[in-house]
């Protein structure tokens, strides 16, 4: 199965928007995989499938960008999936890919390489961000690439 890069970004953005903390009960307010899938498909009706969202969540768990309760039941992967939080690493990744220009440049680089893991995307996005912060000609080349 292929990881949908846009789904990774959109999922993290949606989680950032939907997740909350219940201060009275001293706990995170979780969102289930089913609730997240429903919200993603409502927000992006023709962009993603249930499988895209499920596989994205599975991979975000693997790289520890999200936290919660994730349990398998025999052959049923993630039979229990309750997302409570975006981890520090997940927030760092999201902050790096949030700007559309950085995200588009990251995807372009990943496609030129022939695909990439979530960790690899993070490294590419960080490199692009560092380049943008320190090199005016690099900024222009990214801008030109996006035209």
N, C-alpha and C positions, 0 to 999 in steps of 0.2 A: 504494500500500500504506500502511496506517496503522501508525504506531509505537505499540506496546503499552507504555504508561508503566510498568506494574507489572513488565513483563519487563526494562525498563532497570534498575530498582532491584534486582530479584532477580538479574539477571546480574552486576551489580557486586558484590553481596553474596557471590555464589557464587565469583566470581573472587578476591575478597579472601580467602576461606576456602581455596581450592584452590591458588592460586599460591604458589610457594616459590622459594628460592634454593639452589643447590648450591654450598656454600662450598668444597668440595674442588676442584671444576672451575671455580670463579669464573664461574658463569653462572646465569641464570634457568632454572628448570624450566618450560618452556612447557606450555600446554594447547591442543590443536587445537580448531578449530571443532566438529568431530565429537564430541570428548570432552566439550566444554562442552554441546553440544546434548543429548547422552545424559544427562549429569548433571542438566541443567535439567528434562528430561522425566521423569526418575526422581524428582526432588524435588517437582515440580509436575505430576503426570501428566495432569490434566484442565484445566490452566490455560493452557498455551502449546502452540503448534505448532512444528515445525521452522522454519517460515518466520518466526515471531515472533522466535526466538532469532537466526537468521541476520541478519534485518533490524536487530535491536538491535545486534548486533556491528558490522555495516556502519556504522551511525550513530555508534556509540561510537568507531570508527576515524576517522570524518570530523571529529568534534569533538576528537580527540586525547585522549580519556579513557582509552584503552588503548594499549599499545605492544607491538610484536612484529614478526613477519614477515607481511606481507600482500601477495600478488601475484596479479594477474589472469593468466589464460591465454587470450588472445583474448577470446571472448565470455563465458567463464566467470569471473565476478567472484569474487574471493577463492578461487581454485583452491588457493592455498596460504595458509593462515591459522593462524598459530601465535601465540597470545597469551602474552606473557612478563610483562607488568607492567601495573599500573594507574598511570597518570601522576599527577603532582602535582595537576593539575586534576581528574582523575577521583577522586582521594582527597578533595579538597576538596568536590566535588559529593556524593560518597557520605556524607561526614561531615554535610553539611547535610540530606540526605534520610533519613538512617538512623532518626531518631526517627519512629515511626509517626504521631504527631500532626502533625508537619511534613509528612510525605509525604502524608497524607490531605488536609491543607489545600492543599498544592501541586496535587494532582490536581483538587481541587474548583475551584480558581482556573483551572487550565488548561482544564477542561471549560466553565467559564462564559465563557471567552474564545473557545472553539471549537477548541481544539487548540494545540499548542505544540511548538517544537523542543526538543532537549535543552538547548541554550544558554538558551533561554527558561525552561525548567523550573528551571535552575540559578539564574537571576535571581529568579524568583518564590520559590523555596525560601529563598534568601538573605534576601530582603525579609521573609518570614514569620519567619525565625529572628531577624533584627534586631528585628522588632516584638515578638517574644516576650521577647527579652532586655531590652527597655526600657519596655514598656507593659503594666501589669497589666490594663487594660480590653481590650486587644488579646488578651491571653492568654485572658480570659474569652470573648471573641467567637469565638475559634478553638475553644475547648472546647464552646461552645454549638452551633457549626456542625457539629461531629462527632457530636452526639447524635442 
